[in-house]
Amino acid sequence: MIQSFPLSLAFLQTKPDDAALAGLMAFGCVFWILLLLGAMAFPIFCFWRIFTKAGYNGAMAFLWLVPFFGPIVVVCILAFGTWPAGQRY
């Protein structure tokens, strides 16, 4: 004889509420946006400090935001440029 499911497990057979799914998706989108903004802000902060200590204007760190070529330009400026802070009089 086959027994039917007890009434307490009936929630496993229902579909999730659309509003609950929309809320979870909105939370997920906000979470990922904040994570990506943090991942973009951290190298800008680090390069701002490096440019300032090298004697350049710290705002040059915003070159990092230029797609594809920005990080290459930033690293090349720091690697091959003359650092004004290191020059002797």
C-alpha positions as CSV (number, residue, x, y, z in Angstrom):
1,M,0.0,0.0,0.0
2,I,1.4,3.4,-1.0
3,Q,1.1,6.1,1.6
4,S,0.5,9.7,0.6
5,F,2.7,12.6,1.8
6,P,1.8,14.1,5.2
7,L,0.3,17.5,5.1
8,S,3.5,19.1,6.6
9,L,5.4,18.3,3.4
10,A,2.9,19.8,1.1
11,F,5.0,23.0,0.8
12,L,7.6,21.0,-1.2
13,Q,5.1,20.5,-4.0
14,T,4.1,24.2,-4.3
15,K,5.7,26.7,-6.6
16,P,7.7,29.5,-5.0
17,D,6.1,32.9,-4.9
18,D,7.0,35.2,-7.8
19,A,7.4,38.2,-5.5
20,A,9.9,36.2,-3.3
21,L,11.9,35.3,-6.4
22,A,11.9,38.9,-7.5
23,G,13.1,40.1,-4.1
24,L,16.0,37.5,-4.2
25,M,17.0,38.6,-7.6
26,A,17.0,42.3,-6.7
27,F,19.1,41.5,-3.6
28,G,21.5,39.5,-5.8
29,C,21.8,42.3,-8.3
30,V,22.5,44.9,-5.6
31,F,25.1,42.6,-4.0
32,W,26.9,42.1,-7.3
33,I,26.9,45.8,-8.1
34,L,28.4,46.7,-4.8
35,L,31.0,43.9,-5.1
36,L,32.0,45.2,-8.6
37,L,32.2,48.8,-7.4
38,G,34.4,47.7,-4.6
39,A,36.6,45.7,-6.9
40,M,36.9,48.8,-9.1
41,A,37.6,51.2,-6.2
42,F,40.3,49.2,-4.6
43,P,42.9,49.4,-7.4
44,I,42.1,53.1,-7.9
45,F,42.8,53.7,-4.3
46,C,46.0,51.8,-4.4
47,F,47.3,53.5,-7.6
48,W,46.2,56.9,-6.2
49,R,48.6,56.3,-3.3
50,I,51.4,55.1,-5.5
51,F,51.0,58.1,-7.9
52,T,51.0,60.5,-4.9
53,K,54.2,58.9,-3.4
54,A,55.9,59.0,-6.8
55,G,55.2,62.7,-7.1
56,Y,52.5,62.6,-9.8
57,N,48.9,63.8,-9.4
58,G,46.9,61.2,-7.7
59,A,44.0,61.6,-10.0
60,M,46.0,59.8,-12.7
61,A,44.8,56.7,-11.0
62,F,41.4,57.2,-12.8
63,L,43.1,56.2,-16.0
64,W,42.5,52.7,-14.6
65,L,38.9,53.0,-15.6
66,V,39.6,53.3,-19.4
67,P,38.7,49.9,-20.8
68,F,41.5,47.6,-22.1
69,F,44.2,50.2,-22.3
70,G,43.8,52.0,-19.0
71,P,45.6,49.5,-16.7
72,I,48.4,49.1,-19.3
73,V,48.9,52.9,-19.4
74,V,49.0,53.2,-15.6
75,V,51.5,50.4,-15.2
76,C,53.7,51.8,-18.1
77,I,53.7,55.3,-16.6
78,L,54.8,53.9,-13.2
79,A,57.3,51.5,-14.7
80,F,59.0,53.5,-17.4
81,G,58.3,57.2,-16.3
82,T,60.7,59.3,-14.3
83,W,59.3,59.7,-10.8
84,P,59.4,63.4,-9.8
85,A,59.7,62.5,-6.1
86,G,62.9,60.6,-6.8
87,Q,64.7,63.4,-8.7
88,R,67.7,65.2,-7.0
89,Y,68.2,68.9,-7.3
